[in-house]
């Protein structure tokens, strides 16, 4: 640890002691906090005169730095205020961030693991989540709901490990995804028609591929008369709903009581007459409740981590089996095979243009599930890319007869589904 950083830690800790001793909230009473920081700096300077350390060359700069740590978010303050930062990563004392263009950078100002932990605690202060020895892993919405924090501490991790994911401030629509190159106009128009029905869509892809953005765009295309119930572990979706609401899981209290799981949420909203149930990210037993939803006549939309559209279907079945309801795999598979209409798979990749790295997120394929005599997954590609960066083309295939009939009823008079797919008719 450098001399300046060591001095900073000594002064910051003493300032924290003084703040707690005088019961001052630095964020609410910045002037009083600054006075206490000045006191801590004076004490340090007097000790340095007695040979117990090196005197500060710029006390005012140190005062500003410590105040930022106490009242704001320390070295991360400026970073968290930027709109071009997608994700922030903390590993012990090291802080890196991912810019919107996909470039990974490290912050210039040195930090310590203790200070970074203090930043995490400040971020969590306004939530009902906690991070301590009894609860060493946490996920929470922070920064007024504009970011998702995931943090792990020892003994689960070997050091403080944090990922802070910033949500896109813009409201995604299918049209905006066309502008970004993620979708083509015919594919966007087709998905828009699907969302006007009670169709069920599975959105898949690896982490960071844009699944939540696409799900938000799909929800924006839902008619205002449809009742939409959105369930998430930690809320990320932020789409204005005319009819419906958002629900967020709750971790257990200190005594282990009061937990509300994602499965509990899906089970509850089934009794609230939804036209469509949305699950932000399916990872476990909540998938089984979706089998009940489709049997009740509800449409659904959800995301799942997978490397391909076919893998996503298998992942959904495996997640449902984790509920431990002793329902044979064949029955679960048959329910999903007859209820899921489409799988939309995305991927992300890096490009280099003139030496500048950028990240692109693209829909790679849109599969329709077709009836199968054996109740297994049988699919028909409707749109696909031959490779990343190529065009998302219509394959020439039409959706299965039952889905095509539902979509035809949602089209304006005189418009054929084939015209939407081939792109001769723009998005309705």
WOHUCOR-V120534 format. One record per helix or strand. SS is the DSSP state (h for helix, s for strand). FROM is the first residue (numbers start at 0). TO is the last residue. If there is no record, write none. Layout:
ss: [SS SS]
from: [FROM FROM]
to: [TO TO]
This chain:
ss: [h h h h s s s h s s s s s h h s h s s s s h s h s h h s s s s h h]
from: [2 29 58 73 84 93 103 112 131 134 136 146 160 173 184 200 210 227 243 249 259 261 275 285 298 308 328 341 355 377 392 400 416]
to: [20 48 70 80 90 98 105 123 131 134 141 151 165 178 194 204 219 231 247 249 259 271 278 294 304 320 338 352 369 383 393 409 421]
